[in-house]
Structure formats: C-alpha cells, structure tokens
Amino acid sequence: MTNATSETSKRALTSEKTRAIDDFWPSVKQATFTTPDNVRIAYAANLKRPEKPFIVIVSGRSESYLKYQELMFDLDNEGYDSVVIDHRGQGLSMRLTKNRFQGYVELFDHYAEDLHQLLNQELPASYPDHQQGAFMLAHSMGGAIALRYLQRFPNNIQALSLSSPMIAISSGGTPNWLAQTIIKTGTTLNKWFSRSPWYFFGQNDINQTTFAENRLMHSAKRFKRFQALYNEQPDLKLGGVTFYWLEQAINATKNIFDDIDKLTLPVQLLQAGEEFIVDNSVQEKFCQQLNKHNPNACLGGKPIVISGAYHELLFEADNYRDFSIDSSLAWFSKHQ
C-alpha cells in the first residue's frame, strides 16, 4: 500500500500551466486513418525526438485524446514524445451505431487491431525516423486493449505501465456468475428481437455526474476542465454501455487470462485504493498469475496500490497523479 505525498506539485494545473498547454497543443499532430472494415480512427501524435522511445497512451472508455492534452504536455516536459488513439466508437473516431451515444463494439479485439494498425503501419509511414521502440501507458479499458494487443501482435513495446486497468469491470456487488448470466441473456435477446444494440439496464445517452457525486477523481479543477471540454465539443460525448459491449468486456477478461503466458515484457500495475469502476480483486489475481509466468511483471506478484486514490489515476489530485506518472516514468527508465 502506497500513500502518495501531498507536497506542492510541479505539475499542478494552474492558470499558467493551462495557458502553456494551450500554446503546446497546436504543435501536436491530429490525424486519422481508416481500418480494413472502413472505420475512421482518430489519433494525436507529439513525435519530435526520433532518438528516444516514445510513450503510447491507450485511453479508457468514453475518452478522447483531447482529454489527454495535459498528460501529453507533462510527458513532453519530461522529455518524452507520446501518441494517443481514439478508440473506435468514441472520441473523434467514427461511431458504430445509429445512436452515436451508445457504448458498443462488435468484437473487443477490434480495439487491439486498430492499435496495431496505428503502431505498425500508420506511424512508421508518417514518422520513419522513429525506430527506437516505445513504452505503453494504458488506462482502464485501455489496459485491456493494451494487453490484448501485446498478446496478439509482434511489437516493439519495451515496458508497460497499467493505470487502473479494466482486467474486469466491477459488478457493483452482484455475484459475477449472476452478472454474466444477465449480460449474456440480454445480449441473446437483443440479437433475437432487434438489429440495434440495447443499452444495459439503467444506461442511457447521458453519462454525466456532478463533482460531488463522482468517484473518478478528487481533482475539482481537472473534473471541471473535462466537463467544459465535452460541453464545448458535444461530438465527443458518449453515453452508457450496451449489452453487446459488456459481453465483449467479459470475453476480453477471459482472453487476457487464457493468453497470460504471452505477456513476456516488463509490466507494472497501478491500482486505485478507492476503486468503483473496475474489479481490483481481478487485478490482484492477474498479477499473481502473470508474475508466475514472467518475473519481470507485477513484481512480488502484486499491484502497486495507491491508497485513497480514485479510478482516474492520470487525472487525479496532484499527489495521486504525480505518484502515478513518476512511477510509470521510473518503470520505463528502468527498461530502456
């Protein structure tokens, strides 16, 4: 259990830093590519140091690379280039259903295939001088995507740091067998009676809460900044999840464990001590099993627990966020 310090942060989100981010952002390339199944994928790349490995940021559900402007700025100040993908069906990438707000994917591994296309085709073509390999920093759903990418495709990722990874979603106290039965039954009925995806129970087009109600981050400044971003650019908004998406998330969990022996690179897992979104017990099970196959992963067979932190470690209050970023950069530095 790690207690993050509360000293004044060099990365505090001050008005001066906000202006500096605004000045930095126009230098970041925003581009798109099209997948073999004709889905347009958006990404942002800050690549200007071809002599050094860059950091691949794999974002979570409902996020856009525009949410990661501060992190890309901070990484740049630490001397690291970075790239962020908007996953299919969210952010500035193409939506996959008639209702653009629905969280949906046909196959979870499509996310990994899109990431593979970005890293192994698009970036080498656009940045042929960047041949020094890369690190990967993956958050929440992005953690599951990163693991499936690393399990399925040859790559030059030197080390992985997972931030509150979605090895499995939280069932909210419902027994896992019952939650999975409900999801699979709902998906089957959806396929029988409609060509359009159905929202899971209680989910809808609106995915918004107040800061006081939120269990994602303790930082009021960052929470308000993200709310303003999504209000200014409504096209970024994504609502709740469908039965289809939840079934694919379950399949991803199974596949991650089935192929765990294929994860041969150094892996670090940062766990939020106050987690409400993903299942921490499954993260711990993952670390135990992975460490048996790969002694350079989850050292000691355990995640690094950040006591008191909520799910959004990369957007948390400065003490939690600084620890998460510093831990990831130290992990990458160790494995250059």
N, C-alpha and C positions, 0 to 999 in steps of 0.2 A: 504494500500500500504506500503510495507516494503522496505527500502533501505538497502542493505547489506553493511556492513562496509568494508573498504579496508586496514585494518591493516595487517601486515605480518602474514601469516598463519602458524600454526604449522603443517598443512597438505600439505604444498607446495610441488610440485613434483620436488624436487631437485635430483641431481645425487646420492646423499647419500641415499635418500628415494628410488630411483629406485633400487639401489643395495639391500636395505633392503627388498623390495618387492620380488626381485629375490631369496633372501635367505628364505623368508617366504613361498613362493609358493609350494615348494616340500612337505611341511607338510600338504597341503590341499589334501584331497582325491578326485580323479576324477574317476567317476564310471558311469555305465549305468544300465538301466532296460528296460524291454520290456512290452509294453502295451497289453491289450487283443486283439487289432487289429493288433498286430505284428509290431508296430513302436518302434524302439530303441531310447530311450531318455537318453541324457547325463546330468550329473549334477556334481557340485563341492560342497564339504562339509568341512567346518572347524569347527568341533564339538569336543570340548575338555573340556567344562565346564558343566557337566551334572546338576550341582546345579542351573544353571541360565537359563532363557528363551533365545532362540536363535532368530536370525533375518532371516526370509525368504525373499530373494531378488527375485522379479519377474520382469524379464527384458523386454525390449521393442522389437519391430520388428527388425529383421535382426541382433540382438545382440547374442553374445556368452558369457558364463560365464568367458571366458578368458579376456573379456573386463573389467570385474569387479574385477580384481586382486587388484587394488589399493584400491577400496572400502572395500573389504574383509580384507585387511591389516589394513586399518584405523579403521574398526569396531573391529578388534582383539585388536588393541592398546587401544580402549575404553573399553575393557573387554567383548565384545560381540562375540559369535560364529555366524556363518552365513552359509547359503546354497543358491545356485543359480541353477536354472534349465535352460537348453537349450530347448526352445520350439520345438515341432515337426516342421520339415521343415526348420530349421535354425540352425546356430552354428554347434556343433559337433553331434547334433541329426540327425536322418535319414531324408533325403529329401523325398518329397512326389510326385514329378513329374519327368518325364524323363529329363526335363531340370532342373537341380539342382538349378539354379539361380532364379527360379520363386517363388515369394511370394504367397503361396497357402495354404489353409486349407479347408477341406471338411465341417466341422462344427466348428464354433468358440468355442463352449463349449468343444470340444476335448482338447483344451488347459487347461481348468479348470479340466477336468477329469485326465489329466496327472499329474497336480499339486496335485490333491487329492491322486493319487496313490503314488507319492513321499512322501507326508507328512503323509499319514495314513497307508502305507504298507512298503515302502522301508526303510525309516528312522527308524521307530520303530523296524524293524527287524535287522538293522545294528547297531543301537545305542539305545538299550533297556533302558539304564540308563537316557536318555534324556526325562524326563516326565514332565518338568516344563512349558510346553506351549511354545508359540512362539509369536513374533511380525512379522509384514509383512510390507516390504518396496517395493512398486511397482511403476515402471516407465513406462510411455507412454502406449503402448499396454499391458504391464504387469499390468497396473492399471485396465483395462477392464477385464483381465483374473482373477486378484485377486478378483474383485467384483463378477464376476460370480461364482468363487469357493466358496466365502463366502455366496453367495445367495443359492447355490445348495447343499452344503455338511455340515454335522456336523463337527466342527473343534475346535481346542483349541487356536485359534489366539486371543491374548489379546487386540491388538490395531493395527490399520492400518494407515500407512502414504503413501499418494499418491503423486508421483512426476510427474507433467505434465501429468496426466492420459488421456488416449485416451477414454474419455467418448464418444466422437465423433471425427472423423477425420475432418480436415479443408477442406472445399470445395473450398478454394482459391478464394473466391468472387463470385463463381457461386451459384445461389439460391439453397438451399438444395433440394427443390422438383425437380428441373431440374437435379441436380447431381445424385439424387437417381433414377430418371427415366432412365437416360443414363446408369447407372450401372446395373440396373435390366434388361433393354433391351439388353445390351451387354452380360450379363450372359445367358439370354434365347437363344440368337442367338448362343452363344458358345456351349450350350448344344445341339442345333439342328444340328449344322454343324461340330462339332469336338469333339473327345474324349479327346483331350488335352486342358488344360487351355490356354486361350489367355491373353496376357498382356493387361492391361488397356492402353488407348491412351497415347502415349508419354513415356511409361515404357518399359524397356528392361533389358538385362542381366547386364548392367553396373549401379552400384549405387555408384557413386564416384563424388566428387567435390573438389575444392581447398579450402584451409582455408579461403581465402578472399571471396569466394562465399558462404561459408557455413553459415547456420542460425541455427546451432545446439548448438554451444558452442563458447565462447570467448577465451578459453584457447588454445593457439597455441601448447603448449607442449603436452597436452592431445590429441589434434587432430592429431598431428604427431605421437604420440605413437600408437594410434589406427590404423592409416594408415599403419604403419610399421608392426603391428600385423597381419593385414589382407593380407599384401603383403608377409609376411613370411609364412603364413598358408592360401593359397588360398582356401582350403576346407571350410573355414569359410565364404567366401563371399556369399552374397545374393543380387539379383538384385531387380527389381521393383515389383509392386503388380499386381495381375491378377484381372479380373472381379469377379471371384469367391471369392477371399479374401475380396474385397471391399464389396460385397454383405453380406458376413458373418460379417464384421465390422458393417454394418448398422443393421443387426439383433441383434448383441450384444448390441448396443446402446438401441434399443427398449426393449430388455430383462432386461437390467440394470434398466431402469425406471419402467418397469412393476413389478419388484420384489424388488423395493426400500425399502419396509417395512420390508424385511427380513434382512436388514443390521442393526443389533442391537448392534454392538460393537463400541467402540470409533474410529472415522475416522477423519483424518486430510488431507486436500488437499492443496498442494503447487503448486501455479500457476506461470508460467513464464510470466513476464511482456511483453516481446517481443517474442511472440509465433507465429510460422509459420507452425507448423505441425499438431497440434490438435486444436479443437474449444474451446476457452476459454469461450465463451458465454454459451455453453452447460455445461461446468464445473460449471458455476455460477448457472444455472438452477438446476443442480444436487444437489448442496449444499443447495439451498433454499428448495427444496423438501425433501431432506434427513433430514435436521435439524428439519422439522416439525414432522417427524416420530421418530427421535432419537436426543434428545437434546445434547447428547454427541458426535455428529458428526457435522463437519463443524461449529464450534462454531460461533454463530451470524448469521448462515446461509450463510456464505461467505467463499471463499477460502482465503488462505494466499498468497497475491500477492508479488512476488519478483521482484521489479521494475528493469528494464533493462536487466534481465536475458533472455537467450535463452532457448530453449526446454530442453536441456540435463542438468538439474539441478545437477545431481550427477557427472557430468564430466565437469562442467563449470569452469570458472576462480575462483580462491580461495575464493574471497569474497562471490560470489553467492553459491558456493559449500559448503563452511563452514556453511553458514546460513541454507542451506537445510539439511545437516547432523545433525547439532546441534538441529534444530527444530524437526527433526524426533526422535532423541535420547531423547530429553526432553519430547516429547509426549509419548514415550514408558516408560520412567521412571515414568511418572505420572500415568501410568496404569499397573504397575507391581502388 
